[in-house]
Amino acid sequence: MKKDFFKVLSNSAEDGVKARLGEINTDSSQIETPVFMPVGTLGNVKALEQRELLEFDSRIILANTYHLFLRPGMEVMENAGGLHKFMNWDRSLLTDSGGFQVFSLAKLRKISEEGVEFSSHLNGDKCFFTPEKVIDIQRSIGSDIMMPLDECLPYPCEHARVKKSIGLTYRWEKRCFEHMRNTESKYGRKQFLFSINQGSAFKDLRKESIEMLSEIDFDGNAIGGLAVGEENEIMYDITDHCTDHMSKDKPRYLMGVGTPIDLLESVQRGVDMFDCVMPTRNARHGRLFTTYGEINLKSSLHKFNNDSPDPEYRSYTSENYSLAYLRHLFISNEILGFQLATIHNIGFYLNLMKNIRQAISGNRFLSFKRNF
């Protein structure tokens, strides 16, 4: 019997907690939610092998439409039979539409009703993304979950500018949905499409964006345009507001968030899915997430410290290597240091999400959050 794409398994019974346990089913894997998706922008989670992701039991990772379109390009992608085969990953893939990268990386861009013209950050070549082209690219990539083209605005932004933008985003996303419905997947995997609501920090515009997009039968719904410079309390407040108005029957995805505390705060507010470069990026800068807070491996405090980085979280790294050795690797600019730190941080995030799911299941999320 074919399983539903998403179902809510249980809701927290604790007062003031909108957290829920869910299950996403794609042709590639079954995903327990709340879930954190490691970021594999170019078809790899930096400094990790796919084998290590399997050892973590990661069921879904994120790749990026903009970056893969520019390099290696869709001819290479289609010749390989899609990204799953290209990177030897048979579990689920979600692809960001590339909208955020267009607006953050492209030096020159021109927005119109038709789409967005931009210059490649690699070589300056002119490119043009329409909503239809973004879907075509993701068809070539073959991701399980696709994201539509939306307009990403800086923070802060004027109310009138944001109101105009959510209208454009709605029309772009509607075109994405219609084009997806009129095209077929290339590699035999069913592909799903989420919406992305916008509205900056304006609650009235967030509600308006959500209501407009709810007219279209997207498979899931995302919150975009947060974690772009606003204070944490504003992010949490807008997230809480959005989940009050988003469908209870579809997965809710908060894009680009965040720290371990951000994950806890947002799960409490009803979010099911997350992605963020923080665990991998911080790892490459010698910073470990631990049960006791973040550790700077380059600090001279660790020069003679033969203790484990985190005796509470027994990752491969913390079980086998001391702080002194890890510091030595980073001070010496050894690649192994990047790898071991990344193994630890990604493992820490995925283990945190597992513990969060167990806490929700036992109706003890608030006590878990306080203790953490």
N, C-alpha and C positions, 0 to 999 in steps of 0.2 A: 504494500500500500504506500502511495507517494505521501511523503510527509509535508506538512505545511512549511512554508519558508520561515515563518516565525511564530512562536507561541510563548505566551507568558505562563510559566510553570507555577509561580507563587508570588504573592506580594508580601512585603514586610508587614507584620502586625503591630509594629512599634509606632507610637504616636510621633508625628513629625518626620517620618521616614517614608519617602516615596520609592525606595529601593525595591527592585524586583528581580527574580530569577527568570531567565528566559532561555530559549534555544533557537538558534538560527540553523537552518538546513540548506546547504547548497549541494550541487552535484559533486563537490570536491570534499566537503567535510561537514561534520556537525559541530557547532560552536556554542559553548555554554556562555551565557551572559550574566552579569556584566563582563566584558572582555576588553583587554588592551591589545592593540594590534601593533607589533613592532614595525617600524618604518623601513621599507626596502625601496627607496626612491627609484633607483636605477635597476631594480631587479635583484638587489642583494641588500641584506641588512648589514651595514658596514662592519667589518672585522669579524663577521660570523659566517660559518658554513651553514648550508641548509640542514646538514646532519645535526648540528647543535640545536637548531630550532625544533627539530623533531624530538630531540632528547628533552627539551623543555615542554613538549606536547603543545607547541603553538599551533593553533588550528587555522589562523588567518593572519596574513601580513598585508601591508599596504605598499603599493607602488604608485608611481606618478606619471600621468599622461603627458604632461609637458616635457619632462626630462626624457622619457622613452621615445617620444616623437622626434626629438632633436638627435638623440643618440641612444640606441643604434639605428633608429628609424624603422618605419613600418614594413619596408621590404625585407629587412633582416628578420623582423618579428614574425611575419607571415611565412617566410621561408623555413623558420624553425618550428612552425606549428603552434605559435602563441607563446605567451610568457611562461605558462606552466612548464612546457617542455624545454623552453630556452634556458630556464634557470633550474630545471630539475626539482620542481616543487609541485606535488600533487594535491596539496591542501588549498584552502581558499585564498583568493586574492581580491582585495578591494583596490580600485584605482581612483585616486583623486582626479578631478577633471582637468587640473592644471590651471584653473582660474587664479588661484592664489599666487602661483609662481609667475603667471603673466603680469600680475599687478605688482609683485614685489621684486622681481628680478629684471624684467624688461626695462631697458633705459628709455626706450621710446615706445609709446603705445597710443592707439587711437581707438576710442570706443564709439560704436555706432549701433543702431538697431540691428544691423545684420550680424555683428560680432565684434571681435577685437583684433586689430592689427598690431603687431609688436615686432621688435627686433630680438633675434636670438641672443641670449647672454653669452653664447659660445663664440659666434663669429659675426654677429651683427646682421645676418640674413633676415630679410623681411618674411614674416609668417602671418597667416590669418586664421584665426579660430572662429568658426561659427558654431552654434549649438549642434548642428548636424555633423560637422566635422569632428567635434569632440566625441560624439557617439561612435562615428566611424573608426576613429583611432582606438577607442576602447573595445570595439568589435575585433579589431586586428590584434590587440593585446590579449583579448580573451578572458578578462577578469570576471570573477563571479559576481561582484557587485560594482556597478558603475556609478559615478557621480556626474551631475549635470553642470553645464557652464553657468556660473553666477558671477556677479560683480562684487569684488571685495573692496571695501572702503577702509580708509585709515581711521584711527581714533585719535582725537574726537572729530566729529563731523556734524555739520549743520542739519537740523531736522528736515528742511526742504530738500537738501541734497540727498539725504537718505531715503526720503519718501519717493523721489524720482527713481532712485536706484532699485528699490524693491519692486517697482513696476517693471523695470527692464529685466531684472532677474526672473520675475515670474514669467514674462514672455519668452525669455531664453529657455527656461526650464520646461515650459510647455512644448516648445519646439523639440527639445531633447526627447521628451516622452513620446511625442508623435513619431519622431524619426526612429526611435528604438522599436516602436510598435510596427513600423513598416519595413524593418530590416531583420535579418536573421543572424544568430551567432555563427561563427566560422568554424568552431572546433567541437561542436556537439555538446558543450556545456550550456545550460540555461544561464542567462545573465539577468541580473536584477538591477533596478535603477532606484536610487534614493532622491528625494528632494533636499534642498538646502535653504533654510529660511535665513533671512538677513534682517537688518533693522537697527544695527549698532546698539546703543544703550537706551534706545527709546522703546518703552514697553508697548505703546500704542502701535508703533510700526512693526514690532515683532509680531504682535497679535494679528495685525493686518496681513503680514507676509505669510504667516502660518495658515490663516483662513483662506487666502487666495490659493495657496499651493494644495490645500486639502481638497480642492475641487478636482484634483487630478489624482488618479489611483497609483501613486508611487508605492514601491514595495517597502520603503523605510523612509525615515525623515531625519535630517541632520540639522544641527545648529551651527551656522557659519559666522564668521566675522567677530569671534571672540578671541581672547588671548592675543590681542593685537596692540597691547599697551595700556588697556584699562586696568584699574585697580582690581585686586582679586574679589573684593566684596561686590563690586559691580558685576563681574563675571558670574559669580554665584547667584546673585539676585536675578539677573537676566536669564540664566539657565533655569532657575526655579520657575520663573514666569513662563518661559517657553514650554517646559514639560507640562505645565498646567493646561496648556492649550493644544499640545500635540496629541496625535492619536495614541490611545492606550494599547492598541492592537498591533502596532508596528514598532520595529526597533528604533531607538532614539540614539543618535550618534553626535557627540560633541567633538568637533573637529579641532585637532591641533593642541589638545590639552592632555597632560600637563605634568605637574609635580605629583608625587604620591599623595600629598594633602589635597591637591586639586581633584584627584580621582575619588578620594573618599567623600569630599564635599559634593561632588557632582553625582556620584552614585546615590547618595542620600536624597538628592533632588530628582531622581528618576531616570538618569542616563544609563544606557546599556552598552555603548561602544565608545572607545577612545583610541586615539593615536597621538604620538608625539615623538619628536627626534631627541628629546631630552636624555633618555637613558643611554643612547648610543653616542650622542654628541658630547655629553659630560664625561663619558668613559674615555673618549679620545683626548680629553683635556685633563685626565688623571683624577677625575672626581667620581667617587663611589657613593651610591645610595645604600645606606645600612639601616638596621633597626634603631640605631642611636643617632641618626642624622647623616648628613653628607660629610664625606671624608675627602680631604685634599691630599692625594698620594704624593704630591711633590713637596709637601711640607717637610722641613728639617726635623720636625717632631718625630717622624717615623724612621729616621735613619738607623736607629738601633732597636726598633720595635719589632720583636719577633712574634708578636701576637697575630691571631687571625684578624682580618678586617671586620668580620662580623660573626662572632661565635653563635649568635641566635639564628641567623639565616645561613644554613650550611650549603652554600653554593660550591661548585667545583673549585672556584678560585679561592674562596675563604677556607675550604677544607685543606687545600694543598700548598698555599703560598702565604707568606707572612707580609705584613705591611712594609717591613724593611726591604724585602725582595721586590715587591711591586714598585716601591719608590725607586729602587735601583734601576728597574727597567725603564721607568719614565724619565729619570734623570739622564739615562744613557740613550734615550730615544729609540728603544728597542720595540719592534713591531709587536712582539709577544705581549708587551704591556697593554697595548690597545685591545688586543684580543681578550686577555684575561679580565680586563676591566669591563669590557662589553658583555662577556659571558655573565659576569656577576650582576651588572645592572639590568640586563634584560631578564635574567632569571629572577631578580628581586621584584621587578614589576609583575611578572607573570605569577610569581608566588603570592604577591600581595593580592592580585585579583582572585586567585583561588581561595585565599583566606577570607576575602570579602564575601565571596559566594557562600562559603560555609557559615559565615556570621549571619548573613541574610536568612539562610535556611533555618538557623537556630533562633531567629528573632532576637539576636544579640548584637546587631550592627552598631548601635550607639555605644555600647560598652567596648566593642572592638576598636571603634574609632577613637574613643577617649584614651584607651591604653596605647594605641599606636602613636 
